[in-house]
Amino acid sequence: MIQALFDYQFMQNALIASILASIVCGVIGVIVVEKKLVMMSGGIAHTAYGGVGLGYLLGFEPIIGAFLFSVSAALGIVFIALMPGYPPDISSYLFGNILLVTKAYIYLMIILSFLVVFIVIALFHDWKAYLFDEEFASIIGIKTAFLEYLLLILVAMTVVVLIRVAGIILALALLTAPSAMASLFLKKLMSRMIFAVIFGMLFCISGLRISYTLNIASGACIVILSVVCYFLTYIISIVRINIKRIAIK
């Protein structure tokens, strides 16, 4: 795979996409897991399918449609049903294919990733208070309703970044698995975000390598690796806790 990075542009694009996806997953995923908004994130991810369908129907970039629909919410299967035939690469939006990432999409990922990270860092102390105690945050003057709506938009941006990496169907797992894994080890918000980013990069790059070597779907490989590692880590943490309890007794 290392040699392929030097030989093929699509592999370089895939690697860059993996890093960018890991960054937004680590930053937003921690907030989503902490606020228990996993199902909401899944709803936004599936809603993006509507934008993909509308993009194919009207002839513009499907990713832009996904972004608009992720923010405004709608359904996609109706638009796809209205067009003749079936788009040949529509499954890449559903299940992801990181090897199909283009330079244009990389630029979009860079912009969205920068916006997500910038907004989270700029309002970091507000996010901390909001996650710690929403009522307390409201009492001290933080606009919690604004943060809640802003979080929906940030999740929508993150979903758009993940579409080519893991696909609409699998984006939820990649968004939450690294963050949930980091929460097993750390309590501080910033530390969890940093480790979630690191875990995400390990999963994406390792999954990309495995998929390239075995010639299997990259998105599914990345997500399966993420989920398996999380459950193994979770089981180990439970065993350690039980051992400590037995030792105390």
C-alpha contacts under 8 A as a table, 3 or more apart, distances in Angstrom:
res1	aa1	res2	aa2	distance
1	M	4	A	4.88
1	M	5	L	6.38
1	M	209	R	6.34
1	M	212	Y	7.22
1	M	213	T	7.56
2	I	5	L	5.23
2	I	6	F	7.04
3	Q	6	F	5.39
3	Q	7	D	6.34
4	A	7	D	4.85
4	A	8	Y	5.61
4	A	11	M	6.61
5	L	8	Y	5.74
5	L	9	Q	7.23
5	L	11	M	5.30
5	L	12	Q	5.39
6	F	9	Q	7.75
6	F	12	Q	7.62
8	Y	11	M	5.50
8	Y	12	Q	6.75
9	Q	12	Q	5.09
9	Q	13	N	6.22
10	F	13	N	4.99
10	F	14	A	6.07
10	F	99	L	5.82
10	F	100	L	6.89
10	F	101	V	6.88
10	F	102	T	7.40
11	M	14	A	4.91
11	M	15	L	6.21
11	M	99	L	6.45
12	Q	15	L	5.17
12	Q	16	I	6.31
13	N	16	I	5.20
13	N	17	A	6.04
13	N	99	L	7.55
13	N	101	V	6.09
13	N	102	T	6.73
13	N	103	K	6.89
13	N	106	I	7.03
14	A	17	A	5.04
14	A	18	S	6.12
14	A	98	I	5.37
14	A	99	L	5.54
14	A	100	L	7.76
14	A	101	V	6.22
15	L	18	S	5.05
15	L	19	I	6.43
15	L	205	I	6.90
16	I	19	I	5.23
16	I	20	L	6.28
16	I	106	I	7.48
17	A	20	L	5.16
17	A	21	A	5.96
17	A	98	I	7.40
17	A	101	V	7.43
17	A	106	I	6.43
17	A	109	M	7.36
17	A	165	V	7.15
18	S	21	A	5.20
18	S	22	S	6.09
18	S	98	I	7.96
18	S	165	V	7.00
18	S	201	M	6.53
18	S	204	C	5.51
18	S	205	I	6.55
19	I	22	S	5.14
19	I	23	I	6.36
19	I	201	M	5.76
19	I	204	C	7.72
20	L	23	I	5.20
20	L	24	V	6.59
20	L	109	M	6.77
20	L	110	I	6.91
20	L	113	S	6.51
20	L	161	V	7.81
21	A	24	V	5.48
21	A	25	C	6.01
21	A	109	M	7.87
21	A	113	S	7.80
21	A	158	T	7.77
21	A	161	V	6.03
21	A	162	L	5.96
21	A	165	V	7.39
21	A	200	G	7.89
22	S	25	C	5.05
22	S	26	G	5.94
22	S	196	A	7.86
22	S	197	V	5.19
22	S	198	I	7.42
22	S	199	F	7.88
22	S	200	G	4.61
22	S	201	M	5.26
22	S	204	C	7.39
23	I	26	G	5.27
23	I	27	V	6.28
23	I	113	S	7.28
23	I	197	V	5.07
23	I	200	G	7.57
23	I	201	M	7.91
24	V	27	V	5.17
24	V	28	I	5.87
24	V	29	G	7.59
24	V	113	S	5.86
24	V	116	V	6.76
24	V	117	V	6.97
24	V	158	T	6.04
24	V	161	V	7.91
24	V	197	V	7.68
25	C	28	I	5.48
25	C	29	G	5.01
25	C	30	V	7.92
25	C	158	T	6.92
25	C	174	L	7.19
25	C	175	L	4.98
25	C	176	T	7.46
25	C	178	P	7.71
25	C	179	S	7.57
25	C	196	A	7.47
25	C	197	V	6.78
25	C	200	G	7.16
26	G	29	G	5.30
26	G	30	V	6.24
26	G	175	L	7.54
26	G	178	P	6.81
26	G	179	S	5.91
26	G	192	R	7.96
26	G	193	M	5.12
26	G	194	I	6.81
26	G	195	F	7.44
26	G	196	A	4.38
26	G	197	V	4.22
26	G	198	I	7.84
26	G	200	G	6.81
27	V	30	V	5.97
27	V	31	I	7.23
27	V	117	V	6.95
27	V	120	V	7.64
27	V	193	M	5.10
27	V	194	I	7.63
27	V	196	A	7.44
27	V	197	V	7.09
28	I	31	I	5.31
28	I	32	V	6.22
28	I	116	V	7.87
28	I	154	L	7.32
28	I	155	V	6.80
28	I	158	T	7.47
28	I	175	L	7.79
29	G	32	V	4.98
29	G	33	V	6.03
29	G	175	L	5.25
29	G	176	T	5.29
29	G	178	P	7.74
29	G	179	S	5.40
29	G	196	A	7.95
30	V	33	V	5.21
30	V	34	E	6.01
30	V	176	T	7.45
30	V	179	S	4.93
30	V	180	A	7.16
30	V	183	S	7.85
30	V	189	L	7.74
30	V	192	R	6.89
30	V	193	M	6.11
30	V	196	A	7.46
31	I	34	E	5.09
31	I	35	K	6.04
31	I	131	L	7.41
32	V	35	K	5.33
32	V	36	K	5.92
32	V	37	L	5.04
32	V	38	V	6.08
32	V	41	S	7.61
32	V	176	T	7.49
33	V	36	K	4.95
33	V	37	L	6.32
33	V	38	V	6.36
33	V	176	T	6.49
33	V	179	S	6.96
33	V	180	A	6.53
34	E	37	L	7.81
34	E	131	L	6.81
35	K	131	L	6.55
36	K	39	M	7.96
37	L	40	M	5.18
37	L	41	S	6.23
38	V	41	S	5.12
38	V	42	G	6.26
38	V	172	L	7.41
38	V	176	T	7.30
39	M	42	G	4.93
39	M	43	G	6.25
40	M	43	G	5.06
40	M	44	I	6.41
41	S	44	I	5.13
41	S	45	A	6.17
41	S	155	V	6.58
41	S	172	L	6.74
42	G	45	A	4.98
42	G	46	H	6.24
42	G	171	A	7.81
42	G	172	L	5.47
43	G	46	H	5.26
43	G	47	T	6.06
44	I	47	T	4.94
44	I	48	A	6.42
44	I	70	S	5.50
44	I	71	V	7.82
44	I	73	A	7.10
44	I	155	V	7.70
44	I	156	A	6.44
44	I	159	V	7.61
45	A	48	A	5.40
45	A	49	Y	7.58
45	A	70	S	6.88
45	A	156	A	7.40
45	A	159	V	5.78
45	A	168	I	5.47
45	A	169	I	7.29
45	A	171	A	6.81
45	A	172	L	7.08
46	H	49	Y	5.65
46	H	168	I	5.88
46	H	169	I	6.69
47	T	50	G	5.73
47	T	51	G	7.66
47	T	66	A	7.99
47	T	69	F	6.43
47	T	70	S	5.84
47	T	73	A	5.74
47	T	74	A	5.71
47	T	75	L	5.89
47	T	76	G	7.25
48	A	51	G	5.35
48	A	52	V	6.61
48	A	65	G	7.66
48	A	66	A	4.47
48	A	67	F	6.82
48	A	68	L	7.99
48	A	69	F	5.38
48	A	70	S	4.84
48	A	73	A	7.50
48	A	74	A	7.74
48	A	75	L	7.90
48	A	76	G	7.60
48	A	159	V	7.92
48	A	160	V	7.83
48	A	168	I	7.08
49	Y	52	V	5.07
49	Y	53	G	6.27
49	Y	66	A	6.42
49	Y	69	F	7.93
49	Y	75	L	6.83
49	Y	76	G	5.02
49	Y	77	I	7.47
49	Y	93	Y	7.76
49	Y	94	L	7.59
49	Y	168	I	6.97
50	G	53	G	5.20
50	G	54	L	6.24
50	G	65	G	7.58
50	G	66	A	6.80
50	G	69	F	6.31
50	G	74	A	5.76
50	G	75	L	4.37
50	G	76	G	2.84
50	G	77	I	6.54
50	G	79	F	7.27
51	G	54	L	5.07
51	G	55	G	6.05
51	G	62	P	6.45
51	G	63	I	7.40
51	G	64	I	7.31
51	G	65	G	3.78
51	G	66	A	3.97
51	G	67	F	7.01
51	G	68	L	6.58
51	G	69	F	5.02
51	G	70	S	7.58
51	G	74	A	7.77
51	G	75	L	7.82
51	G	76	G	6.30
52	V	55	G	5.16
52	V	56	Y	6.46
52	V	62	P	4.43
52	V	63	I	6.37
52	V	64	I	7.96
52	V	65	G	5.48
52	V	66	A	5.22
52	V	76	G	6.93
52	V	93	Y	7.60
53	G	56	Y	5.29
53	G	57	L	6.19
53	G	62	P	7.15
53	G	65	G	7.86
53	G	76	G	5.12
53	G	77	I	6.72
53	G	78	V	7.89
53	G	79	F	5.28
53	G	80	I	4.96
54	L	57	L	4.93
54	L	58	L	6.05
54	L	62	P	7.27
54	L	65	G	6.45
54	L	76	G	6.85
54	L	79	F	5.55
54	L	80	I	7.18
55	G	58	L	5.42
55	G	59	G	5.62
55	G	60	F	4.93
55	G	61	E	5.69
55	G	62	P	4.28
55	G	63	I	7.67
55	G	64	I	7.51
55	G	65	G	5.40
56	Y	59	G	5.16
56	Y	60	F	6.60
56	Y	61	E	7.55
56	Y	62	P	6.21
56	Y	80	I	7.45
56	Y	87	P	7.55
57	L	79	F	6.38
57	L	80	I	6.71
57	L	82	L	7.54
57	L	83	M	6.03
60	F	64	I	7.82
60	F	65	G	7.88
61	E	64	I	5.62
61	E	65	G	6.85
62	P	65	G	4.99
62	P	66	A	6.18
63	I	66	A	4.88
63	I	67	F	6.25
63	I	160	V	6.97
64	I	67	F	5.09
64	I	68	L	6.30
65	G	68	L	5.18
65	G	69	F	6.10
66	A	69	F	5.21
66	A	70	S	5.85
66	A	160	V	6.58
67	F	70	S	5.11
67	F	71	V	6.39
67	F	156	A	6.80
67	F	157	M	6.74
67	F	160	V	5.86
68	L	71	V	5.38
68	L	72	S	6.09
68	L	73	A	7.87
69	F	72	S	4.96
69	F	73	A	4.77
69	F	74	A	5.90
70	S	73	A	5.41
70	S	74	A	7.92
70	S	153	I	8.00
70	S	156	A	5.04
70	S	157	M	7.74
70	S	159	V	7.68
70	S	160	V	7.82
71	V	152	L	7.48
71	V	153	I	5.88
71	V	156	A	5.71
75	L	78	V	6.90
76	G	79	F	5.54
76	G	80	I	6.56
77	I	80	I	5.18
77	I	81	A	6.12
78	V	81	A	5.15
78	V	82	L	6.44
79	F	82	L	5.21
79	F	83	M	6.98
80	I	83	M	5.68
80	I	86	Y	7.57
81	A	84	P	7.62
83	M	86	Y	7.60
86	Y	90	I	7.86
87	P	90	I	5.42
88	P	91	S	7.73
89	D	92	S	5.59
89	D	93	Y	7.59
90	I	93	Y	5.55
90	I	94	L	6.88
91	S	94	L	4.93
91	S	95	F	5.98
91	S	96	G	7.35
92	S	95	F	5.35
92	S	96	G	4.50
92	S	97	N	5.30
92	S	164	R	6.79
92	S	167	G	6.47
93	Y	96	G	5.39
93	Y	97	N	7.73
93	Y	163	I	5.84
93	Y	164	R	6.16
93	Y	167	G	5.01
93	Y	168	I	6.05
94	L	163	I	7.50
94	L	167	G	4.57
94	L	168	I	4.64
94	L	169	I	5.36
94	L	170	L	7.66
95	F	163	I	7.98
95	F	166	A	5.86
95	F	167	G	3.96
95	F	168	I	6.23
95	F	169	I	5.80
95	F	170	L	6.19
95	F	219	G	6.14
95	F	220	A	6.91
96	G	163	I	6.05
96	G	164	R	4.69
96	G	165	V	5.13
96	G	166	A	4.32
96	G	167	G	3.62
96	G	168	I	7.28
96	G	170	L	7.80
96	G	217	A	7.95
96	G	218	S	7.15
96	G	219	G	4.86
96	G	220	A	7.60
97	N	100	L	5.71
97	N	101	V	7.51
97	N	164	R	5.56
97	N	165	V	5.91
97	N	166	A	6.95
97	N	167	G	7.32
97	N	217	A	6.79
97	N	218	S	5.75
97	N	219	G	5.74
98	I	101	V	5.54
98	I	164	R	5.46
98	I	165	V	4.66
98	I	166	A	7.47
98	I	218	S	6.28
98	I	219	G	6.76
99	L	218	S	7.64
100	L	164	R	7.48
101	V	105	Y	6.30
101	V	106	I	7.01
101	V	164	R	6.54
102	T	105	Y	5.20
102	T	106	I	6.26
103	K	106	I	4.88
103	K	107	Y	6.30
104	A	107	Y	5.21
104	A	108	L	6.43
105	Y	108	L	4.93
105	Y	109	M	6.09
106	I	109	M	4.98
106	I	110	I	6.17
107	Y	110	I	5.07
107	Y	111	I	6.32
108	L	111	I	5.19
108	L	112	L	6.19
108	L	161	V	7.98
109	M	112	L	5.20
109	M	113	S	5.79
109	M	161	V	5.44
110	I	113	S	5.15
110	I	114	F	6.00
111	I	114	F	5.22
111	I	115	L	6.26
112	L	115	L	5.08
112	L	116	V	6.14
112	L	157	M	6.19
112	L	158	T	7.56
112	L	161	V	7.20
113	S	116	V	5.17
113	S	117	V	6.12
113	S	157	M	7.97
113	S	158	T	7.57
113	S	161	V	7.55
114	F	117	V	5.32
114	F	118	F	5.85
115	L	118	F	5.12
115	L	119	I	6.02
116	V	119	I	5.38
116	V	120	V	6.25
116	V	154	L	6.05
116	V	157	M	7.40
116	V	158	T	7.70
117	V	120	V	5.23
117	V	121	I	6.08
118	F	121	I	5.23
118	F	122	A	5.92
119	I	122	A	5.11
119	I	123	L	6.18
120	V	123	L	5.38
120	V	124	F	5.44
120	V	127	W	7.48
121	I	124	F	4.77
123	L	126	D	5.27
123	L	127	W	6.19
124	F	127	W	5.04
124	F	128	K	6.26
125	H	128	K	5.03
125	H	129	A	6.37
126	D	129	A	5.25
126	D	130	Y	6.02
126	D	137	A	7.62
126	D	142	I	6.67
127	W	130	Y	4.92
127	W	131	L	6.01
127	W	147	L	7.69
128	K	131	L	5.28
128	K	132	F	6.03
128	K	189	L	7.16
129	A	132	F	5.05
129	A	133	D	6.06
129	A	134	E	6.93
129	A	136	F	7.43
129	A	137	A	5.33
130	Y	133	D	5.58
130	Y	134	E	4.65
130	Y	135	E	8.00
130	Y	136	F	7.87
130	Y	137	A	5.47
130	Y	142	I	7.99
130	Y	144	T	6.67
130	Y	147	L	7.97
131	L	134	E	6.37
133	D	136	F	5.25
133	D	137	A	6.15
134	E	137	A	5.05
134	E	138	S	6.27
134	E	144	T	6.80
135	E	138	S	5.12
135	E	139	I	6.31
136	F	139	I	5.06
136	F	140	I	6.42
137	A	140	I	5.40
137	A	141	G	6.59
137	A	142	I	5.36
137	A	143	K	7.80
137	A	144	T	6.94
138	S	141	G	5.27
138	S	142	I	5.03
138	S	143	K	6.19
138	S	144	T	5.92
139	I	142	I	7.29
143	K	146	F	5.42
143	K	147	L	6.51
144	T	147	L	4.96
144	T	148	E	6.09
145	A	148	E	5.04
145	A	149	Y	6.35
146	F	149	Y	5.29
146	F	150	L	5.96
147	L	150	L	4.89
147	L	151	L	5.91
148	E	151	L	5.12
148	E	152	L	6.60
149	Y	152	L	5.17
149	Y	153	I	6.65
150	L	153	I	5.15
150	L	154	L	6.24
151	L	154	L	4.95
151	L	155	V	6.08
152	L	155	V	5.16
152	L	156	A	6.21
153	I	156	A	4.94
153	I	157	M	6.29
154	L	157	M	5.06
154	L	158	T	6.18
155	V	158	T	4.94
155	V	159	V	6.13
156	A	159	V	5.12
156	A	160	V	6.44
157	M	160	V	5.19
157	M	161	V	6.43
158	T	161	V	5.04
158	T	162	L	6.27
159	V	162	L	5.00
159	V	163	I	6.12
159	V	168	I	7.54
159	V	171	A	6.70
160	V	163	I	5.33
161	V	164	R	7.19
161	V	165	V	7.65
162	L	165	V	5.05
162	L	166	A	5.74
162	L	167	G	6.49
162	L	168	I	7.67
162	L	171	A	5.96
163	I	166	A	5.73
163	I	167	G	4.22
163	I	168	I	5.44
163	I	171	A	6.73
164	R	167	G	5.52
165	V	218	S	7.67
165	V	219	G	5.67
166	A	169	I	7.68
166	A	170	L	5.38
166	A	171	A	5.23
166	A	174	L	7.16
166	A	218	S	7.63
166	A	219	G	4.12
166	A	220	A	6.76
166	A	222	I	7.32
166	A	223	V	6.97
167	G	170	L	5.43
167	G	171	A	5.62
167	G	219	G	6.63
168	I	171	A	5.35
168	I	172	L	7.87
169	I	172	L	7.24
170	L	173	A	5.70
170	L	174	L	6.89
170	L	219	G	7.43
170	L	220	A	7.28
170	L	223	V	6.82
171	A	174	L	5.32
171	A	175	L	6.04
172	L	175	L	5.06
172	L	176	T	6.27
173	A	176	T	5.37
173	A	177	A	5.65
173	A	223	V	6.30
173	A	226	S	7.72
173	A	227	V	7.04
174	L	177	A	5.58
174	L	178	P	6.91
174	L	200	G	7.70
174	L	222	I	7.85
174	L	223	V	5.73
174	L	226	S	6.78
175	L	178	P	7.13
175	L	179	S	7.36
176	T	179	S	5.31
176	T	180	A	5.87
177	A	180	A	5.17
177	A	181	M	6.03
177	A	226	S	5.98
177	A	227	V	5.96
177	A	230	Y	6.17
178	P	181	M	5.05
178	P	182	A	6.20
178	P	196	A	4.95
178	P	197	V	7.40
178	P	199	F	5.52
178	P	200	G	5.52
178	P	226	S	6.80
178	P	230	Y	7.29
179	S	182	A	5.07
179	S	183	S	6.28
179	S	192	R	7.05
179	S	193	M	7.15
179	S	195	F	7.91
179	S	196	A	4.80
180	A	183	S	5.08
180	A	184	L	6.71
180	A	230	Y	7.44
181	M	184	L	5.41
181	M	185	F	7.38
181	M	196	A	7.33
181	M	230	Y	5.42
181	M	233	T	7.07
181	M	234	Y	7.48
182	A	185	F	5.57
182	A	186	L	6.20
182	A	192	R	5.38
182	A	193	M	7.71
182	A	195	F	5.83
182	A	196	A	5.40
182	A	199	F	7.78
183	S	186	L	5.27
183	S	187	K	6.46
183	S	192	R	6.15
184	L	234	Y	7.22
184	L	237	S	7.30
186	L	191	S	6.70
186	L	192	R	5.83
187	K	191	S	7.50
187	K	192	R	6.81
188	K	191	S	5.39
188	K	192	R	6.17
189	L	192	R	5.21
189	L	193	M	6.30
190	M	193	M	5.13
190	M	194	I	6.26
191	S	194	I	5.16
191	S	195	F	6.16
192	R	195	F	5.23
192	R	196	A	5.87
193	M	196	A	5.02
193	M	197	V	6.19
194	I	197	V	5.20
194	I	198	I	6.38
195	F	198	I	4.91
195	F	199	F	6.03
196	A	199	F	5.07
196	A	200	G	5.98
197	V	200	G	5.03
197	V	201	M	6.21
198	I	201	M	5.17
198	I	202	L	6.30
199	F	202	L	5.10
199	F	203	F	6.16
200	G	203	F	5.13
200	G	204	C	6.01
200	G	226	S	7.83
201	M	204	C	5.15
201	M	205	I	5.90
202	L	205	I	5.43
202	L	206	S	5.78
203	F	206	S	5.24
203	F	207	G	5.71
203	F	222	I	5.93
203	F	223	V	7.85
203	F	225	L	6.35
203	F	226	S	5.74
204	C	207	G	5.10
204	C	208	L	5.93
204	C	222	I	5.43
205	I	208	L	5.00
205	I	209	R	6.17
206	S	209	R	5.08
206	S	210	I	6.19
206	S	222	I	7.42
207	G	210	I	5.09
207	G	211	S	6.02
207	G	218	S	6.61
207	G	219	G	8.00
207	G	221	C	5.29
207	G	222	I	4.25
207	G	223	V	7.89
207	G	225	L	6.58
208	L	211	S	5.17
208	L	212	Y	6.05
208	L	218	S	5.76
208	L	221	C	7.42
208	L	222	I	6.72
209	R	212	Y	5.17
209	R	213	T	6.10
210	I	213	T	5.12
210	I	214	L	5.97
210	I	215	N	7.95
210	I	221	C	7.32
211	S	214	L	5.25
211	S	215	N	5.26
211	S	216	I	4.81
211	S	217	A	6.05
211	S	218	S	5.09
211	S	221	C	6.21
212	Y	215	N	5.09
212	Y	216	I	6.98
212	Y	218	S	7.55
216	I	221	C	7.37
217	A	220	A	5.64
217	A	221	C	6.16
218	S	221	C	5.07
218	S	222	I	6.14
219	G	222	I	5.29
219	G	223	V	6.25
220	A	223	V	5.20
220	A	224	I	5.96
221	C	224	I	5.26
221	C	225	L	6.13
222	I	225	L	5.28
222	I	226	S	6.22
223	V	226	S	4.99
223	V	227	V	6.14
224	I	227	V	5.21
224	I	228	V	6.00
225	L	228	V	5.25
225	L	229	C	6.08
226	S	229	C	5.32
226	S	230	Y	6.20
227	V	230	Y	5.08
227	V	231	F	6.25
228	V	231	F	5.29
228	V	232	L	6.14
229	C	232	L	5.15
229	C	233	T	6.05
230	Y	233	T	5.10
230	Y	234	Y	6.00
231	F	234	Y	4.88
231	F	235	I	6.08
232	L	235	I	5.21
232	L	236	I	6.23
233	T	236	I	5.09
233	T	237	S	6.14
234	Y	237	S	5.11
234	Y	238	I	6.24
235	I	238	I	5.15
235	I	239	V	6.23
236	I	239	V	5.10
236	I	240	R	6.19
237	S	240	R	5.09
237	S	241	I	6.23
238	I	241	I	5.16
238	I	242	N	6.27
239	V	242	N	5.18
239	V	243	I	6.15
240	R	243	I	5.08
240	R	244	K	6.24
241	I	244	K	5.16
241	I	245	R	6.28
242	N	245	R	5.05
242	N	246	I	6.18
243	I	246	I	5.14
243	I	247	A	6.13
244	K	247	A	5.01
244	K	248	I	6.18
245	R	248	I	5.15
245	R	249	K	6.32
246	I	249	K	5.19
